[in-house]
C-alpha cells in the first residue's frame, strides 16, 4: 500500500529530481530538441543553437552521453567528423518533452521563457 503520511508527501520525488538535475542545466533541452529530429554533426548542432560555445556544447553532450541518452559516432573521413544521436532511452523522452512543450505554449508567456 502507498505511504500517504505527511512525511512521505513532503519528500521530493527522486525520479523528478534526477530528471531536473540533467534537464535543468542550460542548453540541455535545446540540444535534445535538435537531436530528436535526426543525428547531427557537432558543427551543425552548434549552428542550430545560437549562443552556445563549443566548450559548453561538448560538456553537455558528454553529460548526456554519460546519462545514456546520446551516442557519439566518429566518421574517420576524410575529413574526420563527429555526429551525435539519441539512444533508445533518449528517443523515449520525446513524448514527455513534446507534452512539456505544449504545456509551455499554453501556460508560459513568451516573456517567461524566450519564445521565438
Beta strands, then each sheet from edge to edge (+ up, - down):
strand 1: 40-41
strand 2: 70-75
strand 3: 81-86
sheet 1: 1+ 3- 2+
end
